[in-house]
Amino acid sequence: MMSLNKISFTKVAALAISALMLPLVALAATPQSELLRWQQAAGQPGDADRGQVFFGRRHNGEWSCASCHGQPPTQDSKHASTGKKISALAPGLNAERFTDSAKVDKWFKRNCKDVLSRECTALEKADVLAYLIGLK
């Protein structure tokens, strides 16, 4: 009976520690892991040249990605309509960029809808990330 209690306690403790670490795992993304995630979803590698063109194009709308993030997006900029400060988007110049998958998903969804009036495809995301990762 005593060994069963020890095993149960050990299992409960391990589960509790794992549950506490889950938020840390969710934040453990890197720009390269995000690129790999979107390349896998697209079934092909991202292309930096396509990403650069995509980033600067208006896509038949009022804005492009560069409207708010600058071209190239290597310095702080301001939102085109609100004037709110936006930190440099290129991960080589801003170590916080693309390090939280939930934020990556949130901002791709929001910004793609602003620029394209739809969500970006996995390949579009991979292309843009390939472009941004290459900026120094």
Backbone as JSON, one array per atom type, in Angstrom:
{
  "sequence": "MMSLNKISFTKVAALAISALMLPLVALAATPQSELLRWQQAAGQPGDADRGQVFFGRRHNGEWSCASCHGQPPTQDSKHASTGKKISALAPGLNAERFTDSAKVDKWFKRNCKDVLSRECTALEKADVLAYLIGLK",
  "N": [[0.82, -1.19, 0.0], [1.95, 1.21, 0.76], [3.89, 1.67, -1.27], [2.26, 2.06, -3.48], [1.06, 4.53, -2.87], [3.33, 6.16, -3.0], [3.94, 5.93, -5.71], [1.64, 7.02, -6.86], [1.79, 9.63, -5.84], [4.15, 10.46, -7.07], [3.41, 10.36, -9.77], [1.36, 12.29, -9.8], [2.8, 14.56, -9.04], [4.57, 14.76, -11.21], [2.76, 15.25, -13.31], [1.74, 17.71, -12.46], [4.0, 19.36, -12.58], [4.52, 19.19, -15.31], [2.21, 20.44, -16.31], [2.59, 23.03, -15.38], [4.74, 23.76, -16.94], [3.79, 23.89, -19.52], [2.91, 26.48, -20.54], [5.45, 27.62, -20.93], [6.54, 26.01, -22.91], [4.87, 26.67, -25.01], [5.74, 29.22, -25.55], [8.22, 28.83, -26.57], [9.01, 29.2, -29.21], [10.88, 29.88, -32.22], [12.06, 32.15, -34.77], [12.92, 30.51, -36.89], [11.68, 28.05, -36.29], [9.04, 28.77, -36.57], [9.01, 29.42, -39.3], [9.56, 26.87, -40.35], [7.24, 25.55, -39.49], [5.22, 26.8, -41.07], [6.18, 26.22, -43.61], [5.96, 23.44, -43.63], [3.19, 23.22, -43.43], [2.49, 24.36, -45.85], [3.67, 22.66, -47.62], [5.9, 23.14, -49.08], [9.04, 24.93, -49.46], [9.5, 28.22, -48.06], [9.96, 31.25, -49.9], [12.23, 33.78, -50.06], [12.47, 35.89, -51.93], [9.92, 35.96, -53.14], [8.53, 36.54, -50.81], [9.45, 39.12, -50.21], [8.39, 40.61, -52.35], [5.66, 40.14, -51.92], [5.38, 41.37, -49.4], [5.71, 44.08, -49.97], [3.68, 44.68, -51.78], [0.44, 46.05, -52.56], [-1.84, 44.53, -53.04], [-4.32, 45.04, -54.3], [-5.57, 46.6, -52.44], [-5.77, 49.15, -49.88], [-3.57, 49.12, -48.2], [-0.24, 47.79, -47.75], [1.93, 45.28, -46.34], [4.22, 46.68, -45.81], [3.26, 49.24, -45.47], [2.79, 49.75, -42.79], [4.92, 48.51, -41.47], [7.23, 49.35, -42.69], [9.76, 49.51, -45.32], [12.78, 48.35, -46.03], [11.6, 46.26, -43.26], [13.23, 46.95, -40.94], [13.57, 48.78, -38.96], [12.08, 50.66, -36.25], [8.66, 51.6, -36.69], [5.52, 53.17, -37.62], [2.02, 52.6, -37.18], [-0.11, 52.79, -39.98], [-2.66, 54.04, -39.83], [-3.3, 54.53, -37.1], [-1.0, 55.53, -35.96], [0.4, 54.33, -33.95], [3.33, 53.13, -32.36], [5.42, 50.69, -33.87], [7.55, 48.11, -33.34], [10.67, 47.09, -34.85], [10.27, 44.65, -37.38], [11.84, 42.64, -38.47], [13.38, 39.71, -37.42], [16.14, 39.49, -37.0], [16.86, 41.93, -36.08], [15.24, 42.46, -34.0], [14.89, 40.67, -31.38], [12.65, 39.64, -30.14], [10.72, 39.06, -31.98], [8.58, 36.72, -33.56], [8.66, 34.66, -31.65], [6.69, 33.52, -30.21], [4.22, 31.41, -30.79], [1.42, 31.7, -30.6], [1.09, 34.49, -30.7], [2.2, 34.96, -33.2], [0.33, 33.67, -34.85], [-1.97, 35.18, -34.23], [-1.27, 37.82, -35.1], [-0.59, 37.44, -37.81], [-3.09, 36.63, -38.75], [-4.74, 38.9, -38.2], [-3.34, 41.03, -39.55], [-3.14, 40.07, -42.18], [-5.81, 40.01, -42.91], [-6.31, 42.76, -42.88], [-4.63, 43.65, -44.97], [-5.12, 41.93, -47.16], [-7.8, 41.34, -47.11], [-8.5, 38.83, -46.37], [-7.43, 35.73, -44.86], [-3.94, 34.95, -44.8], [-2.29, 32.51, -46.85], [-0.64, 29.41, -45.98], [1.72, 29.21, -47.47], [2.16, 31.89, -48.22], [2.7, 32.98, -45.69], [5.02, 31.53, -45.06], [6.72, 32.45, -47.09], [6.92, 35.22, -46.45], [8.04, 35.06, -43.9], [10.49, 33.82, -44.56], [11.66, 35.88, -46.02], [11.8, 37.92, -44.01], [13.44, 36.75, -42.06], [15.83, 36.7, -43.37], [16.71, 39.32, -43.31], [19.08, 41.65, -42.13]],
  "CA": [[0.0, 0.0, 0.0], [2.85, 2.36, 0.85], [4.52, 1.92, -2.57], [1.22, 2.6, -4.36], [0.94, 5.95, -2.56], [4.51, 6.83, -3.52], [3.81, 5.98, -7.17], [0.59, 7.99, -7.16], [2.32, 10.96, -5.56], [5.13, 10.75, -8.11], [2.67, 10.65, -11.0], [0.67, 13.57, -9.62], [3.82, 15.61, -9.05], [5.06, 14.89, -12.59], [1.71, 15.91, -14.08], [1.66, 19.12, -12.04], [5.17, 20.05, -13.14], [4.28, 19.29, -16.76], [1.17, 21.45, -16.54], [3.2, 24.34, -15.15], [5.7, 24.05, -18.0], [3.12, 24.03, -20.81], [3.02, 27.85, -21.09], [6.82, 27.86, -21.36], [6.72, 25.32, -24.18], [4.15, 27.44, -26.03], [6.51, 30.41, -25.85], [9.56, 28.44, -26.97], [9.17, 29.26, -30.66], [11.94, 30.71, -32.8], [11.68, 32.48, -36.15], [13.16, 29.36, -37.75], [10.65, 27.03, -36.06], [7.81, 29.28, -37.18], [9.17, 29.22, -40.74], [9.39, 25.43, -40.61], [5.82, 25.23, -39.29], [4.44, 27.23, -42.23], [6.65, 25.46, -44.78], [5.34, 22.12, -43.55], [1.76, 23.38, -43.75], [2.38, 24.69, -47.28], [4.2, 21.56, -48.42], [7.05, 23.6, -49.87], [9.81, 25.95, -48.74], [9.24, 29.64, -48.26], [10.88, 31.9, -50.82], [12.47, 35.15, -49.59], [12.18, 36.85, -53.0], [8.45, 36.08, -53.2], [8.11, 37.2, -49.58], [9.74, 40.56, -50.32], [7.4, 41.17, -53.26], [4.38, 40.09, -51.2], [5.43, 42.34, -48.31], [5.61, 45.44, -50.49], [2.53, 44.84, -52.68], [-0.83, 46.48, -51.95], [-2.84, 43.47, -53.21], [-5.59, 45.67, -54.66], [-6.15, 47.27, -51.27], [-5.18, 50.42, -49.49], [-2.32, 48.92, -47.48], [0.64, 46.64, -47.89], [2.61, 45.03, -45.06], [5.2, 47.75, -45.66], [2.59, 50.49, -45.08], [2.95, 49.93, -41.35], [6.18, 47.96, -40.98], [8.37, 49.93, -43.4], [10.39, 48.67, -46.34], [12.64, 47.07, -45.33], [11.09, 46.39, -41.9], [14.39, 46.77, -40.06], [13.57, 49.83, -37.96], [10.76, 50.94, -35.68], [7.79, 52.33, -37.6], [4.23, 53.54, -37.02], [0.84, 52.09, -37.86], [-0.53, 53.74, -41.0], [-3.83, 54.84, -39.47], [-3.35, 54.93, -35.68], [0.25, 56.17, -35.57], [1.0, 53.59, -32.85], [4.69, 52.63, -32.63], [5.6, 49.27, -34.17], [8.97, 47.76, -33.28], [11.21, 46.45, -36.06], [9.68, 43.33, -37.62], [12.88, 41.67, -38.81], [13.86, 39.07, -36.19], [17.56, 39.73, -36.82], [17.03, 43.24, -35.45], [14.33, 42.5, -32.87], [14.93, 39.28, -30.92], [11.34, 39.21, -29.63], [9.82, 38.72, -33.08], [8.34, 35.34, -33.96], [9.08, 33.76, -30.58], [5.47, 33.07, -29.53], [3.35, 30.94, -31.87], [0.07, 32.28, -30.48], [1.16, 35.86, -31.21], [2.43, 34.88, -34.65], [-0.96, 33.35, -35.46], [-2.86, 36.33, -34.03], [-0.91, 38.97, -35.93], [-0.75, 37.08, -39.22], [-4.53, 36.64, -39.05], [-5.23, 40.27, -38.19], [-2.7, 41.85, -40.57], [-3.51, 39.57, -43.51], [-7.17, 40.5, -43.2], [-6.2, 44.19, -43.2], [-3.94, 43.86, -46.25], [-5.66, 41.1, -48.24], [-9.22, 41.08, -46.88], [-8.61, 37.39, -46.15], [-6.26, 35.21, -44.16], [-2.83, 34.53, -45.66], [-2.08, 31.07, -46.97], [0.58, 28.93, -45.33], [2.86, 29.55, -48.32], [2.4, 33.33, -48.09], [3.34, 33.18, -44.4], [6.38, 30.99, -45.17], [7.48, 33.38, -47.93], [7.18, 36.46, -45.7], [9.01, 34.73, -42.84], [11.8, 33.61, -45.19], [12.16, 37.23, -46.31], [12.11, 38.65, -42.78], [14.58, 36.09, -41.39], [17.04, 37.04, -44.11], [17.1, 40.73, -43.12], [20.06, 41.87, -41.04]],
  "C": [[0.87, 1.26, 0.0], [3.46, 2.67, -0.51], [3.51, 2.47, -3.58], [1.04, 4.09, -4.13], [2.13, 6.73, -3.1], [4.41, 6.96, -5.04], [2.75, 7.01, -7.55], [1.08, 9.41, -6.93], [3.3, 11.38, -6.66], [4.44, 11.11, -9.42], [1.97, 12.0, -10.92], [1.67, 14.72, -9.69], [4.34, 15.84, -10.48], [4.03, 15.58, -13.47], [1.61, 17.39, -13.73], [2.82, 19.92, -12.62], [5.0, 20.22, -14.63], [3.27, 20.37, -17.08], [1.73, 22.86, -16.35], [4.14, 24.73, -16.28], [5.04, 24.26, -19.35], [3.17, 25.46, -21.35], [4.43, 28.16, -21.58], [7.09, 27.2, -22.71], [6.04, 26.11, -25.29], [4.93, 28.68, -26.44], [7.88, 30.1, -26.43], [9.77, 28.42, -28.48], [10.4, 30.09, -31.03], [11.47, 31.12, -34.19], [11.86, 31.29, -37.09], [12.13, 28.26, -37.54], [9.31, 27.47, -36.63], [7.86, 29.13, -38.7], [8.95, 27.76, -41.09], [7.94, 25.02, -40.47], [5.0, 25.6, -40.52], [4.9, 26.54, -43.51], [6.03, 24.07, -44.79], [3.86, 22.19, -43.91], [1.56, 23.64, -45.24], [2.85, 23.53, -48.17], [5.34, 21.97, -49.33], [7.78, 24.69, -49.1], [9.33, 27.36, -49.03], [10.32, 30.23, -49.15], [11.02, 33.36, -50.44], [12.15, 36.19, -50.66], [10.67, 37.06, -53.16], [7.94, 36.82, -51.98], [8.34, 38.7, -49.62], [8.73, 41.24, -51.23], [6.03, 41.23, -52.57], [4.3, 41.2, -50.16], [5.21, 43.77, -48.8], [4.39, 45.72, -51.35], [1.27, 45.23, -51.92], [-1.96, 45.47, -52.15], [-4.23, 44.02, -53.48], [-6.3, 46.33, -53.48], [-5.42, 48.56, -51.0], [-3.78, 50.25, -48.9], [-1.53, 47.74, -48.02], [1.2, 46.35, -46.49], [3.55, 46.19, -44.75], [4.56, 49.08, -45.25], [2.78, 50.79, -43.6], [4.33, 49.53, -40.85], [7.42, 48.55, -41.64], [8.96, 48.95, -44.42], [11.83, 49.11, -46.5], [12.2, 47.29, -43.87], [12.17, 46.16, -40.84], [14.49, 47.83, -38.97], [12.17, 49.96, -37.38], [9.97, 51.78, -36.69], [6.51, 52.67, -36.87], [3.1, 52.96, -37.86], [0.29, 53.18, -38.78], [-1.73, 54.58, -40.59], [-3.83, 55.33, -38.02], [-2.11, 55.68, -35.23], [0.95, 55.46, -34.42], [2.36, 53.03, -33.27], [4.67, 51.12, -32.86], [7.1, 49.03, -34.17], [9.39, 47.06, -34.56], [10.69, 45.03, -36.19], [10.73, 42.27, -37.9], [13.45, 41.04, -37.54], [15.36, 39.24, -35.96], [17.86, 41.04, -36.12], [16.11, 43.42, -34.24], [14.15, 41.05, -32.4], [13.59, 38.76, -30.4], [10.4, 38.75, -30.74], [9.8, 37.23, -33.37], [8.85, 34.34, -32.94], [7.9, 33.23, -29.77], [4.47, 32.7, -30.62], [1.95, 31.54, -31.8], [0.05, 33.72, -31.0], [1.38, 35.87, -32.72], [1.11, 34.63, -35.36], [-1.92, 34.54, -35.38], [-2.55, 37.45, -35.02], [-0.95, 38.66, -37.42], [-2.24, 37.16, -39.6], [-5.05, 38.07, -39.18], [-4.65, 41.08, -39.36], [-3.03, 41.37, -41.98], [-4.91, 40.03, -43.87], [-7.16, 41.98, -43.54], [-5.64, 44.41, -44.6], [-4.65, 43.15, -47.4], [-7.19, 40.94, -48.21], [-9.51, 39.58, -46.8], [-7.4, 36.97, -45.33], [-5.18, 34.84, -45.19], [-2.8, 33.0, -45.74], [-0.81, 30.7, -46.22], [1.81, 29.3, -46.15], [3.17, 31.05, -48.25], [3.11, 33.63, -46.77], [4.79, 32.69, -44.45], [7.26, 31.92, -46.0], [7.86, 34.64, -47.16], [8.21, 36.18, -44.6], [10.4, 34.49, -43.42], [12.44, 34.95, -45.52], [12.64, 37.92, -45.04], [13.33, 38.07, -42.07], [15.89, 36.46, -42.08], [17.52, 38.48, -43.93], [18.04, 40.87, -41.93], [20.21, 43.35, -40.75]]
}
